[in-house]
Amino acid sequence: MKKKKIHLSDLQVVKAIQSGDKLDESIWYLYDRYYEELELFLFKNGGTKQDAEDVFQEGITRFIKVVLSGKFRFEATIKTYLFTAWVNHWGYLNKKRGKDKERDENYYYGNLQSSKTVLKDIEESEREELTLKFFDNIGDKCKDVLYAFYYQGLSYKEMISRFPGYSDEQVLRNKKHACIKKLKSLVKENNKAKNWLKKLLLKTV
Amino acid sequence: MKNINSEMIELIDSYLAGRMPLKEKETFEKKLIYDSSFYTKVEEQRQIQGLIRLKARDEEINSIVADIHRNYFMKNNRVVFKKNFNKISTIAASIAFVLIGVGLFETTTSDLSAIADGLRPYEARSLRSSGVVSTLEEEMNAIYLENDFRESINFFKENKSLSDNPKALFLVGNSYLELGDNTRAIDSFEKAIYINKRNASTAFLDKSEWYLAHAYLKENEIEKAKKLFKKIKSDPQHFYYDKVSTYMMLQLKLLSARD
């Protein structure tokens, strides 16, 4: 089904992301509005179509995370945020590939050099995500249970119907506690995560 | 972090979720004030909950964006960009407007025709005499031949594989130009040129440069237009070499100086 064209201001996009209302439409809008520009930018900088798609997805994801963490304060436009995230990620990919291609200074990059705050927000968000990687060691089953209880706010009863593998509430409760214990031990093993957690949670939770 | 037993976790969860009955809550909060080790346990559990929510949110965002990304790039499922197209006008008329309207200098009809001559819409040729089209590029060419510029743009956007095809980019650039969307026309021609540069190829390169130069003029980007016309003029092998007159360069120079 083709989506209908919409026009959204920066404020509308940010509000939609923050409230979760019309989030999909906002993301579609960002794709419509900026994908072609980014593709051209990457073509000019030696990238492929696949690079453009990957870099675009990463930038959009990063931007949404920055907005949800409350760091987007309209000090720069969405376009600046997105291009900063893209240029940053493109630089990272090139570095990873052992390339250090020259950027097209006449394009967006020159304009982005003044956006140090934006770059800082984006890098911080990237660091946070990287730090959170340790969480993956908890396993998918634990993730399912913990997300259902703490993120989706489901009751044990609701969880039983979602996870038929658990015979009763007590079994599920035990599983939840075992997962919490495992998570705490992972945090304990990971100093970086421990320090970051304290710092981050003071700000965002 | 210190281990706490299951009952304690349940109790703290209940408190942090605001589900604790009032009486229990009062007792709980008194303990929080007077028992520092209890306070630490509650704080640890609060942090763990925060961590879980943060990770869950991150994964949810990744998943939402990935779904939209997949759909967006799925063939025939891309959003069709429909711009509020400006009134169609010929490029020649626009250039005449730029040159005459700004009153930079006196220009005769024949002087202007030197520029206008090259500004006619691109006329695509039928690739197959049988009229049977077999590739996306040919299909797009056929649509363009019908002068159905909007459909040509839609077709281009709906067929992802055309997006790095220099001919398709050239045709879509001309479609945009015909519909007065000069910005997107410029993007398309620039992309066609860069792809050629990247692939060390020359597919529709001269044509893209020629039409890009005019698109720049339409957007009043005189410097860029001048640079490109100069490039064409300096290359006798260029397909449009003969089209760039010395007088045209002079006009651009004057425009540029005035700008």
Chai-1 contact restraints between the chains, C-beta under 6 A:
chainA,res_idxA,chainB,res_idxB,connection_type,confidence,min_distance_angstrom,max_distance_angstrom,comment,restraint_id
A,K2,B,V80,contact,1.0,0.0,6.0,A-B,restraint_1
A,K3,B,V79,contact,1.0,0.0,6.0,A-B,restraint_2
A,K5,B,K82,contact,1.0,0.0,6.0,A-B,restraint_3
A,I27,B,I68,contact,1.0,0.0,6.0,A-B,restraint_4
A,Y31,B,Y72,contact,1.0,0.0,6.0,A-B,restraint_5
A,D32,B,V79,contact,1.0,0.0,6.0,A-B,restraint_6
A,L40,B,D187,contact,1.0,0.0,6.0,A-B,restraint_7
A,L40,B,K191,contact,1.0,0.0,6.0,A-B,restraint_8
A,F43,B,K191,contact,1.0,0.0,6.0,A-B,restraint_9
A,F43,B,Y194,contact,1.0,0.0,6.0,A-B,restraint_10
A,K44,B,Y194,contact,1.0,0.0,6.0,A-B,restraint_11
A,K49,B,D164,contact,1.0,0.0,6.0,A-B,restraint_12
A,Q57,B,H69,contact,1.0,0.0,6.0,A-B,restraint_13
A,I60,B,V65,contact,1.0,0.0,6.0,A-B,restraint_14
A,T61,B,I61,contact,1.0,0.0,6.0,A-B,restraint_15
A,T61,B,V65,contact,1.0,0.0,6.0,A-B,restraint_16
A,I64,B,I61,contact,1.0,0.0,6.0,A-B,restraint_17
A,K65,B,I61,contact,1.0,0.0,6.0,A-B,restraint_18
A,L132,B,K55,contact,1.0,0.0,6.0,A-B,restraint_19
A,F135,B,K55,contact,1.0,0.0,6.0,A-B,restraint_20
A,L146,B,I52,contact,1.0,0.0,6.0,A-B,restraint_21
A,Y147,B,A56,contact,1.0,0.0,6.0,A-B,restraint_22
A,Y150,B,Q49,contact,1.0,0.0,6.0,A-B,restraint_23
A,Y150,B,I52,contact,1.0,0.0,6.0,A-B,restraint_24
A,Y150,B,R53,contact,1.0,0.0,6.0,A-B,restraint_25
A,Y151,B,R53,contact,1.0,0.0,6.0,A-B,restraint_26
A,Y151,B,A56,contact,1.0,0.0,6.0,A-B,restraint_27
A,H177,B,S6,contact,1.0,0.0,6.0,A-B,restraint_28
A,H177,B,I9,contact,1.0,0.0,6.0,A-B,restraint_29
A,K184,B,M1,contact,1.0,0.0,6.0,A-B,restraint_30
A,K188,B,M1,contact,1.0,0.0,6.0,A-B,restraint_31
A,L197,B,Q47,contact,1.0,0.0,6.0,A-B,restraint_32
A,L197,B,L51,contact,1.0,0.0,6.0,A-B,restraint_33
A,L201,B,Q47,contact,1.0,0.0,6.0,A-B,restraint_34
A,L201,B,G50,contact,1.0,0.0,6.0,A-B,restraint_35
A,V205,B,G50,contact,1.0,0.0,6.0,A-B,restraint_36
